Structures are given as structure tokens and as C-alpha cells.
Amino acid sequence: MMNKDLILREKLAVQRTHLANQTTFLSFLRTSMYFFVAGLSIESFFAFSKTLLVMWIFFGLAFALCGYGVLNFFKNRRMILENERHIGGYKDDFLK
């Protein structure tokens, strides 16, 4: 007989892992938006000759962070789904 508490614990662990992956993606997105807004507002707050260069550096960082966050999300999602199949041996024992 299979322990049903173990099944629930494994399902909850997988769900927590999915939620942690989503939270990490949203953190990357939030940080990239901060850099984008910093690039938009740099000219309003500071008056020096290199504001345009600094603005484009902020924009570049924002898009790089967003791109890295998207790639990281899908890479981790694929790994989670692949490893979730390895947990699946309990389903056969449970259905018996």
C-alpha cells in the first residue's frame, strides 16, 4: 500500500517549485522595468553631456535582463517538467 501523504507532499513540492520559478521570472521582469524607467528618467534628473549614453546603457541592461529572465524561466520550466516525470512512479503503485 502506498502512503498518500507522500504523494501529496511530492505534488506540493512540485507546485512550490513551479511557483518559485514564476516568482524568479517576475523578479527579473521587475528589475528590467526599473532599469528601463531609470533610462527614461535619467535626462530629467541629471544634466551632463553623457546622458544619452547612460540612457542607452540602462535600456540595454533592461532588455538583457528581460531576455535572460525569459530564457531562465523556460529552461527551468523544462527541467521541472522533465524531473516531474521521474517522480511519477508512485502513480502506478497508487492505482493498484
N, C-alpha and C positions, 0 to 999 in steps of 0.2 A: 504494500500500500504506500502511495506517495504522500508526502507531507504537503498539505495545501498551503500552509504558512510559507513554505519555501517558495512555492510558485508565486504567491502574492508579493513576497519580498523581491524576487527577481524581476517581476513586472514593474514594481515601483522603482527599482534601481534603474531599469532601462528608461522609464519615464523621466526620472530625475536627470539622467544623462542627456536626454533629448532637450529638456528644459535648460540645462546648463549650456548646451551648445547654442540654443537660441539666445540666451542671455549674453553670451560672449559675442555673438554676431551683432546684437543691438548695442553693445558697448563699443564695438568698432565703428558702427554707424554713427553713434552719438559723438564719438571723438572726431570722426571725419567731418561731421557737421560743424563742430566747434572750430576746427581749422578753417573750414570754408567761410564761416561767419567772420573769423578773425581776418581772413584775406579781404573780405568785403569791407570791413570797417577800419582797416589799417590806415587808409588815406584820411579818414575823418578825424582820427585821433592824433596822428603824427604828421608833421610836415618836414620831411627830409628828402633828399634827392633820390634815394633808392626805394621809395615806397612802392613803385610799380614792380620792382624785382622781388621785394619781400611779399607783396600780394600774390605774385605767381608762385612763389615758393610755398606759401600757405595753400594755394589751390592744388599744387602738385602733391603736397602731403595729404590733403583731404582725399583726392582721388586715389592715391596709392593706398591709404588706409582702408578706404571703402572697398577697393578691389581685393586687397589682402583679406579683409573680413569676409567677403563673399566666397573667395576661394577656400578659406579656412573652414567656413560653415559647411560647404558641400563636401570637402574632404573628410571632415569629422562625421558628417551625417552618413556618408558611405561606410566609413569604418564602424559606426554604431550599428547600422543595419546589417553589415556582414557579421559582426560579432553577436548580434541578437539571434541569428540563426543557430549559432553554436550552443546557445542556452536551450534551444528548442527540444532537446532530448527528453525533457520532463513531460512534454505534451503526450507522447506515446505512452509513457508509464501511467499518466493520469487518466487517459481514456480507457485503459484496460479494466 
